[in-house]
Amino acid sequence: MKVAWLFPGQGSQAVGMGKELALSSRAARAVYDQADEALGESLSRLCFEGPLEELTLTANTQPAILTTSVAVLAAVRERWPSLPAPECAAGHSLGEYSALVAAGVLSVADAARICRIRGRAMQAAVLPGAGAMAAVMGLDDALLEALLAEACAGGGVVCAANYNAPGQTVVAGDAATVTRAGELFKARGGKVIPLNVSAPFHSPLMASARRELSEALALVTLSSPAFDVLANVDAEPRPTAAGVYDSLVRQVDSPVLWVRTIERMRDRGVTHCLELGHGKVLAGLVKRIDKSLSVLSVSDQASIEKIAEHLGL
């Protein structure tokens, strides 16, 4: 048996996330305390009590999801101290930071501060209403990419932002061109769902956020990972701190290659996964990519207790 750890990204947040673990696990509570101190405010209270409108602000959501995912892992390690390191790990977009904390590349404090900067920079990169994202279902990658090129032919920006599962891709760009692409998708039998997001993440319109993140990361100490973390930009590991830095900077305005990441895990012999953090979004995506992979979503004490049976500990 080979195991991979998966960490969710933005969109998995909910008021109350992590509260039960923080009350029952000293290790989980310590993670929230570290993030609170690093940010100089009670991020934990925002996670546990809301309000939702503040939690869903990108500058808050990103450090909140990171902290919750790392707190879940801390509680898992506390309950199962003999838990072996994974074959590899990966996180969806923002979740890559959680995976890197798990692998010892970043401290909780540095990761929380970087995710706050990342969230603010991504939010500020485009004026409100100027960008858009949409989920597209029912089209294969080749057709979708041809239609994206057609939509951009008259100017404007729209591109694939997240390759989430076969036939399920998120696109991002300026609002008018995303709308134009949506009409082309629907004309060819695709289903288009506009997303309620504040900016066109993982698109060329994030260029200013990329520059700001690059400067912030340059001031942080990155260590070599204790195990492989597959990067969103190409589904390959980065064995050095310099490689991690490069992939995190590129990730901001590059598509998330989640399908390729899961396929790469399968190619490495992974059979079981733990989704560590709030929600079950990644378990659903993995099921659509490769049903042979068994995924346990872990977010509370009850699911932590299931790990032994899932992994045969």
Residue pairs with C-beta under 8 A, 6 or more apart in sequence:
1 271
1 272
1 311
1 312
2 87
2 268
2 269
2 270
2 271
2 272
3 84
3 86
3 87
3 270
3 271
3 272
3 273
3 274
3 311
4 86
4 87
4 88
4 89
4 90
4 265
4 270
4 272
4 273
4 274
5 73
5 86
5 89
5 90
5 99
5 102
5 273
5 274
5 276
6 89
6 90
6 91
6 92
6 95
6 273
6 274
6 275
6 276
6 282
6 286
6 295
7 69
7 89
7 90
7 91
7 92
7 95
7 96
7 98
7 99
7 102
7 275
7 276
7 277
7 282
8 65
8 69
8 91
8 92
8 95
8 275
8 277
8 278
8 279
8 281
8 282
9 65
9 91
9 92
9 93
9 94
9 95
9 256
10 58
10 61
10 62
10 65
10 93
10 94
10 201
11 281
12 65
12 277
12 278
12 279
12 281
13 55
13 56
13 61
13 64
13 65
13 278
14 278
14 279
15 47
15 48
15 49
15 50
15 51
15 52
15 55
16 47
16 48
16 49
16 50
17 47
17 48
17 64
17 68
17 278
17 299
18 28
18 32
18 44
18 47
18 48
18 67
18 68
18 71
18 72
18 278
19 47
19 48
20 300
20 301
21 28
21 29
21 71
21 72
21 75
21 299
21 300
21 301
22 28
22 29
22 32
22 44
22 48
22 71
23 29
24 75
24 301
25 71
25 74
25 75
25 78
25 79
25 301
26 78
27 71
27 74
27 75
27 77
27 78
28 71
28 72
28 74
28 75
28 78
29 71
30 74
31 67
31 70
31 71
31 74
31 108
32 43
32 44
32 47
32 67
32 71
33 44
34 107
34 108
34 109
34 112
35 43
35 44
35 63
35 66
35 67
35 108
35 109
35 112
36 42
36 43
36 44
37 109
38 108
38 109
38 110
38 112
38 113
39 63
39 112
39 113
39 116
43 60
43 63
43 64
43 67
43 112
44 67
46 54
46 55
46 60
46 64
47 55
47 64
47 67
47 68
54 60
55 61
55 64
57 119
57 123
57 198
58 119
58 120
58 122
58 123
58 198
58 199
59 116
59 119
59 120
59 123
60 119
61 119
62 94
62 115
62 116
62 118
62 119
63 111
63 112
63 113
63 115
63 116
63 119
65 94
65 95
65 98
65 277
65 278
66 94
66 97
66 98
66 101
66 111
66 112
66 115
67 108
67 112
68 277
68 278
69 91
69 95
69 98
69 276
69 277
69 278
70 98
70 101
70 102
70 108
70 111
72 276
72 277
72 278
72 298
72 299
73 98
73 102
73 276
75 301
75 304
76 83
76 274
76 276
76 298
76 304
76 307
77 83
79 304
79 305
79 307
80 304
80 307
80 308
80 313
82 313
83 307
83 311
83 313
85 226
85 227
86 227
86 274
87 227
87 228
87 265
87 268
87 269
87 270
88 227
88 228
88 229
88 230
88 237
88 265
88 268
88 270
89 99
89 102
89 103
89 227
89 228
89 229
89 230
90 96
90 99
90 229
90 230
90 232
90 235
90 261
90 265
91 97
91 98
91 99
91 100
91 229
91 232
92 162
92 232
92 256
92 258
92 281
92 282
92 285
93 162
93 201
93 202
93 232
93 251
93 256
94 115
94 118
95 277
95 282
96 229
96 231
96 232
96 248
96 251
97 106
97 111
97 114
97 115
97 248
98 111
98 276
98 277
99 229
100 106
100 111
100 225
100 229
100 244
100 248
101 107
101 108
101 111
102 229
102 276
103 225
103 226
103 227
103 228
103 229
104 223
104 225
104 226
105 222
105 223
105 224
105 225
105 229
105 241
105 244
106 114
106 220
106 222
106 223
110 220
110 221
113 216
113 220
114 213
114 216
114 217
114 220
117 212
117 213
117 216
118 209
118 213
118 216
118 252
121 208
121 209
121 212
121 213
122 199
122 201
122 206
122 209
122 252
123 198
123 199
124 208
124 209
125 199
125 205
125 206
125 207
125 208
125 209
126 199
126 200
126 205
126 206
128 198
129 175
130 174
130 175
131 172
131 173
131 174
131 175
131 178
131 199
131 200
131 203
131 205
132 172
132 173
132 174
132 175
132 178
132 179
132 194
132 195
132 197
132 200
133 161
133 170
133 171
133 172
133 178
133 194
133 195
133 197
133 200
133 201
134 170
134 171
134 178
134 181
134 182
134 192
134 193
134 194
134 195
135 168
135 169
135 170
135 192
135 193
135 195
136 144
136 168
136 169
136 170
136 171
136 182
136 185
136 190
136 191
136 192
136 193
137 167
137 168
137 190
137 191
137 192
137 193
138 167
138 189
138 190
138 191
139 147
139 167
139 169
139 185
139 188
139 189
139 190
140 166
140 167
141 160
141 163
141 169
143 188
144 160
144 169
144 171
144 185
144 190
145 160
147 181
147 184
147 185
147 188
148 158
148 159
148 160
148 171
148 181
150 184
151 158
151 177
151 180
151 181
151 184
152 158
152 177
155 177
156 173
156 174
156 176
156 177
156 180
157 173
157 174
157 177
157 200
157 203
157 204
157 205
158 171
158 172
158 173
158 174
158 177
158 178
158 180
158 181
158 203
159 171
159 172
159 173
159 203
159 204
159 255
160 169
160 170
160 171
160 255
161 170
161 171
161 172
161 200
161 201
161 202
161 203
161 255
161 256
162 169
162 170
162 202
162 255
162 256
162 258
163 169
163 255
163 256
163 257
163 258
163 259
163 260
164 170
164 256
164 258
164 259
164 285
165 258
165 259
165 285
165 288
165 289
166 259
166 288
166 289
167 288
168 285
168 288
170 195
171 178
171 181
172 178
172 200
172 201
172 202
172 203
172 205
173 181
173 200
173 203
173 205
174 200
174 205
178 200
182 192
182 194
185 191
185 192
186 192
199 205
199 206
200 206
202 251
202 252
202 253
202 254
202 255
202 256
203 253
204 253
205 253
206 252
206 253
207 253
209 252
209 253
210 249
210 250
210 252
210 253
213 248
213 249
213 252
214 249
217 245
217 248
217 249
218 245
222 241
222 244
222 245
223 241
224 239
224 240
224 241
225 237
225 238
225 239
225 244
228 237
228 239
229 237
229 238
229 244
230 236
230 237
230 261
230 264
230 265
231 237
231 238
231 244
231 247
231 251
232 247
232 251
232 254
232 256
232 257
232 258
232 261
233 247
233 250
233 251
233 254
233 257
234 247
234 257
234 260
235 257
235 260
235 261
235 263
235 264
236 264
238 244
238 246
238 247
258 285
258 289
259 289
262 285
262 286
262 289
262 290
262 293
263 289
263 290
265 273
265 293
266 290
266 292
266 293
270 293
271 292
271 293
271 294
272 293
272 294
272 295
272 296
272 310
272 311
273 283
273 286
273 293
273 294
273 295
273 296
274 295
274 296
274 298
274 307
274 310
274 311
275 282
275 283
275 295
275 296
275 297
275 298
276 298
277 298
277 299
278 299
279 297
279 299
280 297
282 295
282 297
283 295
283 296
283 297
286 293
286 295
287 293
287 295
294 310
296 303
296 306
296 307
296 310
297 303
298 304
298 306
298 307
307 313
